[in-house]
């Protein structure tokens, strides 16, 4: 009765309608002036400013004093008054640390980085390895934003992609290709959980899993289709992402990578591989991302792709050595310390470029 | 093939780390840094691998300063002095204690009940309360405690710790938020001769520096650790007496970190 094309269109339209419906249905309704007591788990890492920390609970922005420090995974009780999407006069009633091994592993590794390396190196390693951005010194964060390097430190899809490709080459040593699926899934999602379930991380984890799945099923995975399916799926589960800038940036960046990365790389053939990879990737991503950044933040650094190309090569070794150093350090602190010192020349280079 | 590549990368990194360590290792001079932490105090004295941090400023900006002036492998601060428990002096120390091994923590013994001070209190394993007359020596560095003589209950600035840092013939007075009465009393019995450096008390407030003190100490440079504030720091009166006595004024809000380097006989200023 229906042609195949029409069926697809209908499916697409009904999904969009469903997302919009879910978006409004799940929007919490608060009245201004209403007093609230929220008990919730913190699912996104709080942002720490000079004199306060801010977190998002049930769609409300909440500012609290810097101490006691609240971490990703903690359960908190907060009281305050609703005013325009914000909980004002917020008071922290209690904060209970998450005793889950995954969260405490994350905390312990970050604390180990802090005890070995000075700032901003410790935060940089924590950001690259675990996507933790909460402790980055304000000045350094600003210079990273100005130079367009901040994406490396925040929970970005790039981290997940590295984990996935690292897992691939690691698993290849032990297992036949067709048995990759489960361990790869486990690895990717464990990392996503460790890194905090921000939109870009989830995006990369979903896409990575779909790519693995398609490969296992012997289907040719069209990158575009995977991108679209991931976006729709994520919005169905969490419609609130419709209002998350990180969500858009992540998808637009990936979209422009799919479109532009290859042609740009081919045109840069004259440049040494070492430099070309990073330059092609960031130029391609910038095509889509730059207009969004410019409209939302009113700033855009024309040199950003070059600065990215200068530092992006440091990310995989920092991730690998940082992860190994962090894990080893929990058992043998001295050895972990020595391993982390190997990261220092790389972060030193990164910090120097970032501050230009 | 791949193994060789990894091994090669490992060796390059190890070599780079060692070169950086050599390149960044400390000289034989005293470096006295007034860290630019905004409205607050954080004064770092470092000599080879020995560090004294006096106060930690109001936020984690002190970490930038420590990272800048300490070699990257040195995560130990031998002595932290908290002059008095005001937020613009102690809050940054919470971050410091979370990241550095602090061997000795000196306070004037008074406490406050704010929640962040309690966090600090929990971080500090053992602290020592000091009064006037305590001497600390480490190689060529000597630290004399000049105040408080007595503790005035329920006051903060009145009980601020004041220290004299001596390195060879170089002398610096670190005053915390010292009040005029304490300054005048110090001036009356001053027996240490002229000094080179004074950290102007209380961010240059008029409720800090006195003319009597300058007459007795005759410092060459006056450092004002100050940031954006609503208290009118530094006060015109303070700036005026400093310039009346021909003292070079350096402010962290204008100059950023202010580093004074001394070899024990002369000194240089970098900012």
Interface residues (C-beta under 8 A of the other chain):
Chain A: X50 X51 X65 X66 X67 X68 X69 X111 X114 X115 X116 X117 X118 X119 X120 X121 X122 X135 X137 X138 X139 X140 X317 X321 X341 X342 X343 X344 X345 X346 X348
Chain B: X9 X10 X13 X14 X16 X17 X20 X21 X38 X58 X59 X60 X61 X63 X64 X66 X67 X70 X72 X73 X75 X91 X94 X98 X99 X100 X101 X115 X116 X119
